[in-house]
Amino acid sequence: MKIYINQMGYSPDSIKTAVLAQCDENEGAVAQAMDTVQVCASDGICVLEKEAAYFGLDKASGDNVWHLDFSVITTPGEYFIKLGDVTS
């Protein structure tokens, strides 16, 4: 699994979306329900937990992709996204 975010950052009141891609055939079948994704502050404290929405198969890359909207976070700071052992 890979997590793609805007490397330039987000304005506090902007729409914030991450893309999660299942890009390795060995990761198993597409999950019926995505595990809970966490958005954590730089100190490691998680400020949001939610499921990403399955988008479908990206024909260009061949990856199954999910979208995660974390626009509810409006406090300026540094954050990372975590799904299991994978972080942004």
DRENTORKOL-3810 file (N, C-alpha, C; in nm, 4 decimals):
REM DRENTORKOL-3810
@n.u->0.0845; n.v->-0.1169; n.w->0.0000; ca.u->0.0000; ca.v->0.0000; ca.w->0.0000; c.u->0.0891; c.v->0.1232; c.w->0.0000
@n.u->0.0499; n.v->0.2211; n.w->-0.0760; ca.u->0.1198; ca.v->0.3505; ca.w->-0.0772; c.u->0.0188; c.v->0.4603; c.w->-0.0475
@n.u->0.0673; n.v->0.5665; n.w->0.0152; ca.u->-0.0162; ca.v->0.6812; ca.w->0.0482; c.u->0.0387; c.v->0.8024; c.w->-0.0252
@n.u->-0.0481; n.v->0.8679; n.w->-0.1028; ca.u->-0.0077; ca.v->0.9867; ca.w->-0.1781; c.u->-0.0792; c.v->1.1089; c.w->-0.1217
@n.u->-0.0007; n.v->1.2123; n.w->-0.0923; ca.u->-0.0556; ca.v->1.3369; ca.w->-0.0402; c.u->0.0067; c.v->1.4543; c.w->-0.1164
@n.u->-0.0466; n.v->1.5731; n.w->-0.0929; ca.u->0.0083; ca.v->1.6953; ca.w->-0.1497; c.u->0.1354; c.v->1.7301; c.w->-0.0721
@n.u->0.2498; n.v->1.7194; n.w->-0.1341; ca.u->0.3773; ca.v->1.7437; ca.w->-0.0663; c.u->0.3994; c.v->1.8911; c.w->-0.0310
@n.u->0.3217; n.v->1.9798; n.w->-0.0919; ca.u->0.3358; ca.v->2.1231; ca.w->-0.0639; c.u->0.2595; c.v->2.1638; c.w->0.0608
@n.u->0.1669; n.v->2.0794; n.w->0.1060; ca.u->0.0874; ca.v->2.1118; ca.w->0.2234; c.u->-0.0517; c.v->2.1596; c.w->0.1854
@n.u->-0.1285; n.v->2.1919; n.w->0.2861; ca.u->-0.2674; ca.v->2.2330; ca.w->0.2682; c.u->-0.2932; c.v->2.3577; c.w->0.3501
@n.u->-0.3780; n.v->2.4461; n.w->0.2993; ca.u->-0.4241; ca.v->2.5601; ca.w->0.3783; c.u->-0.5235; c.v->2.5083; c.w->0.4813
@n.u->-0.5318; n.v->2.5722; n.w->0.5976; ca.u->-0.6197; ca.v->2.5212; ca.w->0.7037; c.u->-0.7640; c.v->2.4947; c.w->0.6598
@n.u->-0.8202; n.v->2.5810; n.w->0.5773; ca.u->-0.9599; ca.v->2.5655; ca.w->0.5377; c.u->-0.9781; c.v->2.5002; c.w->0.4011
@n.u->-0.8716; n.v->2.4453; n.w->0.3446; ca.u->-0.8822; ca.v->2.3846; ca.w->0.2114; c.u->-0.9337; c.v->2.2413; c.w->0.2187
@n.u->-0.9719; n.v->2.1887; n.w->0.1044; ca.u->-1.0086; ca.v->2.0481; ca.w->0.0930; c.u->-0.8794; c.v->1.9678; c.w->0.0993
@n.u->-0.8790; n.v->1.8657; n.w->0.1825; ca.u->-0.7584; ca.v->1.7846; ca.w->0.2020; c.u->-0.7927; c.v->1.6395; c.w->0.1693
@n.u->-0.7270; n.v->1.5858; n.w->0.0684; ca.u->-0.7536; ca.v->1.4495; ca.w->0.0249; c.u->-0.6229; c.v->1.3745; c.w->0.0070
@n.u->-0.6215; n.v->1.2509; n.w->0.0522; ca.u->-0.5085; ca.v->1.1611; ca.w->0.0286; c.u->-0.5583; c.v->1.0462; c.w->-0.0591
@n.u->-0.4675; n.v->0.9882; n.w->-0.1344; ca.u->-0.4995; ca.v->0.8716; ca.w->-0.2167; c.u->-0.4178; c.v->0.7542; c.w->-0.1644
@n.u->-0.4858; n.v->0.6444; n.w->-0.1382; ca.u->-0.4201; ca.v->0.5219; ca.w->-0.0924; c.u->-0.4275; c.v->0.4226; c.w->-0.2072
@n.u->-0.3148; n.v->0.3658; n.w->-0.2433; ca.u->-0.3097; ca.v->0.2766; ca.w->-0.3590; c.u->-0.2580; c.v->0.1390; c.w->-0.3206
@n.u->-0.3333; n.v->0.0378; n.w->-0.3600; ca.u->-0.2912; ca.v->-0.1008; ca.w->-0.3444; c.u->-0.2174; c.v->-0.1351; c.w->-0.4731
@n.u->-0.0851; n.v->-0.1266; n.w->-0.4695; ca.u->-0.0063; ca.v->-0.1347; ca.w->-0.5914; c.u->0.0738; c.v->-0.2633; c.w->-0.6043
@n.u->0.0586; n.v->-0.3543; n.w->-0.5093; ca.u->0.1335; ca.v->-0.4794; ca.w->-0.5124; c.u->0.0354; c.v->-0.5951; c.w->-0.5168
@n.u->0.0440; n.v->-0.6764; n.w->-0.6215; ca.u->-0.0469; ca.v->-0.7901; ca.w->-0.6351; c.u->-0.0374; c.v->-0.8842; c.w->-0.5158
@n.u->0.0747; n.v->-0.8864; n.w->-0.4464; ca.u->0.0929; ca.v->-0.9756; ca.w->-0.3326; c.u->0.0229; c.v->-0.9252; c.w->-0.2064
@n.u->-0.0391; n.v->-0.8079; n.w->-0.2132; ca.u->-0.1087; ca.v->-0.7547; ca.w->-0.0958; c.u->-0.2437; c.v->-0.8224; c.w->-0.0757
@n.u->-0.2813; n.v->-0.9115; n.w->-0.1639; ca.u->-0.4064; ca.v->-0.9840; ca.w->-0.1486; c.u->-0.5201; c.v->-0.9181; c.w->-0.2228
@n.u->-0.6350; n.v->-0.9783; n.w->-0.2096; ca.u->-0.7542; ca.v->-0.9279; ca.w->-0.2785; c.u->-0.7938; c.v->-0.7920; c.w->-0.2233
@n.u->-0.8685; n.v->-0.7182; n.w->-0.3033; ca.u->-0.9170; ca.v->-0.5874; ca.w->-0.2600; c.u->-1.0005; c.v->-0.6067; c.w->-0.1350
@n.u->-0.9718; n.v->-0.5297; n.w->-0.0342; ca.u->-1.0430; ca.v->-0.5410; ca.w->0.0935; c.u->-1.1888; c.v->-0.4994; c.w->0.0763
@n.u->-1.2782; n.v->-0.5730; n.w->0.1403; ca.u->-1.4196; ca.v->-0.5356; ca.w->0.1389; c.u->-1.4381; c.v->-0.4012; c.w->0.2088
@n.u->-1.3661; n.v->-0.3824; n.w->0.3170; ca.u->-1.3720; ca.v->-0.2563; ca.w->0.3915; c.u->-1.2290; c.v->-0.2167; c.w->0.4272
@n.u->-1.1938; n.v->-0.0965; n.w->0.3947; ca.u->-1.0603; ca.v->-0.0471; ca.w->0.4239; c.u->-1.0403; c.v->-0.0395; c.w->0.5743
@n.u->-0.9231; n.v->-0.0814; n.w->0.6205; ca.u->-0.8907; ca.v->-0.0651; ca.w->0.7615; c.u->-0.8986; c.v->0.0829; c.w->0.7981
@n.u->-0.9117; n.v->0.1108; n.w->0.9245; ca.u->-0.9185; ca.v->0.2489; ca.w->0.9695; c.u->-0.7873; c.v->0.3202; c.w->0.9401
@n.u->-0.7992; n.v->0.4365; n.w->0.8810; ca.u->-0.6841; ca.v->0.5201; ca.w->0.8489; c.u->-0.6754; c.v->0.6271; c.w->0.9575
@n.u->-0.5543; n.v->0.6564; n.w->1.0017; ca.u->-0.5339; ca.v->0.7569; ca.w->1.1057; c.u->-0.4595; c.v->0.8764; c.w->1.0492
@n.u->-0.5005; n.v->0.9947; n.w->1.0910; ca.u->-0.4255; ca.v->1.1167; ca.w->1.0640; c.u->-0.3698; c.v->1.1600; c.w->1.1983
@n.u->-0.2373; n.v->1.1702; n.w->1.2055; ca.u->-0.1703; ca.v->1.1974; ca.w->1.3327; c.u->-0.0868; c.v->1.3247; c.w->1.3237
@n.u->-0.0796; n.v->1.3952; n.w->1.4351; ca.u->0.0066; ca.v->1.5126; ca.w->1.4446; c.u->0.1519; c.v->1.4661; c.w->1.4507
@n.u->0.2430; n.v->1.5572; n.w->1.4285; ca.u->0.3855; ca.v->1.5213; ca.w->1.4250; c.u->0.4348; c.v->1.4599; c.w->1.5555
@n.u->0.3640; n.v->1.4847; n.w->1.6671; ca.u->0.4030; ca.v->1.4245; ca.w->1.7949; c.u->0.3487; c.v->1.2821; c.w->1.8111
@n.u->0.2790; n.v->1.2318; n.w->1.7074; ca.u->0.2281; ca.v->1.0955; ca.w->1.7093; c.u->0.0868; c.v->1.0803; c.w->1.7615
@n.u->0.0281; n.v->1.1879; n.w->1.8107; ca.u->-0.1094; ca.v->1.1808; ca.w->1.8607; c.u->-0.2062; c.v->1.1831; c.w->1.7436
@n.u->-0.2920; n.v->1.0819; n.w->1.7355; ca.u->-0.3879; ca.v->1.0727; ca.w->1.6252; c.u->-0.5048; c.v->1.1672; c.w->1.6505
@n.u->-0.5351; n.v->1.2483; n.w->1.5508; ca.u->-0.6416; ca.v->1.3471; ca.w->1.5637; c.u->-0.7652; c.v->1.3100; c.w->1.4821
@n.u->-0.7536; n.v->1.2071; n.w->1.3980; ca.u->-0.8672; ca.v->1.1636; ca.w->1.3167; c.u->-0.8489; c.v->1.0176; c.w->1.2804
@n.u->-0.9558; n.v->0.9416; n.w->1.2923; ca.u->-0.9591; ca.v->0.8032; ca.w->1.2472; c.u->-1.0849; c.v->0.7856; c.w->1.1634
@n.u->-1.0700; n.v->0.7319; n.w->1.0426; ca.u->-1.1861; ca.v->0.7082; ca.w->0.9582; c.u->-1.1494; c.v->0.6093; c.w->0.8486
@n.u->-1.2501; n.v->0.5590; n.w->0.7805; ca.u->-1.2265; ca.v->0.4690; ca.w->0.6696; c.u->-1.2159; c.v->0.5503; c.w->0.5413
@n.u->-1.1262; n.v->0.5079; n.w->0.4545; ca.u->-1.1143; ca.v->0.5705; ca.w->0.3235; c.u->-1.2241; c.v->0.5137; c.w->0.2339
@n.u->-1.2672; n.v->0.5916; n.w->0.1372; ca.u->-1.3724; ca.v->0.5499; ca.w->0.0441; c.u->-1.3091; c.v->0.4835; c.w->-0.0782
@n.u->-1.3561; n.v->0.3640; n.w->-0.1104; ca.u->-1.3020; ca.v->0.2941; ca.w->-0.2275; c.u->-1.3411; c.v->0.3697; c.w->-0.3536
@n.u->-1.2427; n.v->0.4032; n.w->-0.4344; ca.u->-1.2651; ca.v->0.4774; ca.w->-0.5585; c.u->-1.2784; c.v->0.3816; c.w->-0.6763
@n.u->-1.1934; n.v->0.2788; n.w->-0.6780; ca.u->-1.1980; ca.v->0.1820; ca.w->-0.7868; c.u->-1.0598; c.v->0.1563; c.w->-0.8434
@n.u->-1.0592; n.v->0.0953; n.w->-0.9592; ca.u->-0.9341; ca.v->0.0621; ca.w->-1.0267; c.u->-0.8870; c.v->0.1812; c.w->-1.1086
@n.u->-0.7640; n.v->0.2230; n.w->-1.0854; ca.u->-0.7033; ca.v->0.3281; ca.w->-1.1668; c.u->-0.6475; c.v->0.2609; c.w->-1.2915
@n.u->-0.7089; n.v->0.2860; n.w->-1.4058; ca.u->-0.6697; ca.v->0.2171; ca.w->-1.5287; c.u->-0.5269; c.v->0.2488; c.w->-1.5707
@n.u->-0.4813; n.v->0.3697; n.w->-1.5444; ca.u->-0.3468; ca.v->0.4092; ca.w->-1.5870; c.u->-0.2385; c.v->0.3320; c.w->-1.5118
@n.u->-0.2581; n.v->0.3146; n.w->-1.3803; ca.u->-0.1551; ca.v->0.2492; ca.w->-1.3003; c.u->-0.1845; c.v->0.1018; c.w->-1.2733
@n.u->-0.3106; n.v->0.0642; n.w->-1.2851; ca.u->-0.3507; ca.v->-0.0715; ca.w->-1.2516; c.u->-0.3705; c.v->-0.0916; c.w->-1.1021
@n.u->-0.3666; n.v->0.0168; n.w->-1.0247; ca.u->-0.3811; ca.v->0.0093; ca.w->-0.8797; c.u->-0.5277; c.v->0.0231; c.w->-0.8391
@n.u->-0.5672; n.v->-0.0463; n.w->-0.7342; ca.u->-0.6935; ca.v->-0.0188; ca.w->-0.6678; c.u->-0.6677; c.v->0.0989; c.w->-0.5760
@n.u->-0.7576; n.v->0.1992; n.w->-0.5792; ca.u->-0.7331; ca.v->0.3201; ca.w->-0.5014; c.u->-0.8525; c.v->0.3556; c.w->-0.4131
@n.u->-0.8196; n.v->0.4200; n.w->-0.3023; ca.u->-0.9160; ca.v->0.4723; ca.w->-0.2070; c.u->-0.8859; c.v->0.6200; c.w->-0.1881
@n.u->-0.9870; n.v->0.6988; n.w->-0.1558; ca.u->-0.9700; ca.v->0.8406; ca.w->-0.1246; c.u->-1.0007; c.v->0.8618; c.w->0.0231
@n.u->-0.9196; n.v->0.9445; n.w->0.0860; ca.u->-0.9406; ca.v->0.9813; ca.w->0.2256; c.u->-0.9542; c.v->1.1327; c.w->0.2335
@n.u->-1.0715; n.v->1.1790; n.w->0.2740; ca.u->-1.0951; ca.v->1.3222; ca.w->0.2929; c.u->-1.0714; c.v->1.3537; c.w->0.4397
@n.u->-0.9714; n.v->1.4376; n.w->0.4661; ca.u->-0.9424; ca.v->1.4774; ca.w->0.6039; c.u->-0.9523; c.v->1.6289; c.w->0.6189
@n.u->-1.0468; n.v->1.6878; n.w->0.5444; ca.u->-1.0676; ca.v->1.8328; ca.w->0.5449; c.u->-1.1134; c.v->1.8861; c.w->0.6795
@n.u->-1.1641; n.v->1.7982; n.w->0.7667; ca.u->-1.2109; ca.v->1.8441; ca.w->0.8987; c.u->-1.0965; c.v->1.8946; c.w->0.9853
@n.u->-0.9740; n.v->1.8609; n.w->0.9493; ca.u->-0.8587; ca.v->1.9096; ca.w->1.0258; c.u->-0.8256; c.v->2.0499; c.w->0.9770
@n.u->-0.8433; n.v->2.1468; n.w->1.0647; ca.u->-0.8203; ca.v->2.2863; ca.w->1.0269; c.u->-0.7142; c.v->2.3545; c.w->1.1137
@n.u->-0.6624; n.v->2.2827; n.w->1.2111; ca.u->-0.5578; ca.v->2.3397; ca.w->1.2969; c.u->-0.4240; c.v->2.3314; c.w->1.2242
@n.u->-0.3555; n.v->2.4451; n.w->1.2041; ca.u->-0.2251; ca.v->2.4409; ca.w->1.1381; c.u->-0.1274; c.v->2.3518; c.w->1.2140
@n.u->-0.0413; n.v->2.2849; n.w->1.1408; ca.u->0.0587; ca.v->2.1983; ca.w->1.2011; c.u->0.1091; c.v->2.0964; c.w->1.1012
@n.u->0.1926; n.v->2.0062; n.w->1.1491; ca.u->0.2458; ca.v->1.8997; ca.w->1.0651; c.u->0.1774; c.v->1.7693; c.w->1.1026
@n.u->0.1293; n.v->1.6980; n.w->1.0016; ca.u->0.0543; ca.v->1.5747; ca.w->1.0208; c.u->0.1079; c.v->1.4665; c.w->0.9280
@n.u->0.0777; n.v->1.3426; n.w->0.9618; ca.u->0.1057; ca.v->1.2324; ca.w->0.8706; c.u->-0.0124; c.v->1.1370; c.w->0.8729
@n.u->-0.0236; n.v->1.0595; n.w->0.7675; ca.u->-0.1331; ca.v->0.9642; ca.w->0.7540; c.u->-0.0758; c.v->0.8249; c.w->0.7733
@n.u->-0.1506; n.v->0.7432; n.w->0.8474; ca.u->-0.1020; ca.v->0.6103; ca.w->0.8816; c.u->-0.2090; c.v->0.5058; c.w->0.8524
@n.u->-0.1690; n.v->0.4000; n.w->0.7839; ca.u->-0.2547; ca.v->0.2848; ca.w->0.7588; c.u->-0.1739; c.v->0.1610; c.w->0.7917
@n.u->-0.1983; n.v->0.1028; n.w->0.9075; ca.u->-0.1179; ca.v->-0.0106; ca.w->0.9515; c.u->0.0261; c.v->0.0335; c.w->0.9710
@n.u->0.1186; n.v->-0.0315; n.w->0.9005; ca.u->0.2610; ca.v->0.0014; ca.w->0.9106; c.u->0.3061; c.v->0.1045; c.w->0.8081
@n.u->0.2142; n.v->0.1488; n.w->0.7229; ca.u->0.2475; ca.v->0.2432; ca.w->0.6151; c.u->0.2139; c.v->0.3848; c.w->0.6588
@n.u->0.3087; n.v->0.4773; n.w->0.6399; ca.u->0.2848; ca.v->0.6182; ca.w->0.6716; c.u->0.3203; c.v->0.7044; c.w->0.5519
@n.u->0.2583; n.v->0.8239; n.w->0.5507; ca.u->0.2870; ca.v->0.9183; ca.w->0.4422; c.u->0.4146; c.v->0.9951; c.w->0.4727
END
